[in-house]
Amino acid sequence: MIVLLGMVAGIGWGYASARKQGGNTKDKAQYAAVGGIIGGLVGLFVTIGVEKML
């Protein structure tokens, strides 16, 4: 669940970042994809950390 939240947050962050910089549609899609990947990885590590603590 945390991974999905991280991906959604990353997609939103990437899209907003590209829009702020004045990017076209392809730029927005690429930034959103990269943000989703990064957010998913961060969420994965958070999930692993939480599981190790329990």
N, C-alpha and C positions, 0 to 999 in steps of 0.2 A: 504494500500500500504506500509506503514511504517512497518507493522507487517511482511509482506513478505520479505522486505529488511533485517529486523532484523534476520529473520530465515535463509536466505541465507548467511548472514555474519556469523551467529553463526555456521552454518554447515561448512563453510570454515575454521573458526577459530578452531573448534573442530577437524576436519580432519587434519589440519596442526599441531596441538598440538600433536596428536597421532603419526603422522608420524615422528615428531621431536624426540619423545621419543622412537622410534623404535618399535612401536606396530604392531601387525599383523592385518589382515583384519577385524577381529571381534572387535578389539580395536578401529580401525579407524571408524567403523560403529557406535559403541557405543558412542564414543566421539563426532562424527558428530551429532548423534541424540540428545544428551544432549545439545550440543551447539545450535542446532536448537530450542530446547524448551526454553532455556534461552534467545536466541536472539528474539524469538517470544514474550516472556513475556516483555522484555525490549521495543520492538517495540509497544506492546499494551499499556504500560504505557506512552510512548512518545505520542502516538496517543490520548490517553485520556487527557494528559496535554495540547496538542495543541488545542484540541476541547474545553477545558475549557477556554482557553485564548481568543478564538474567540467569 
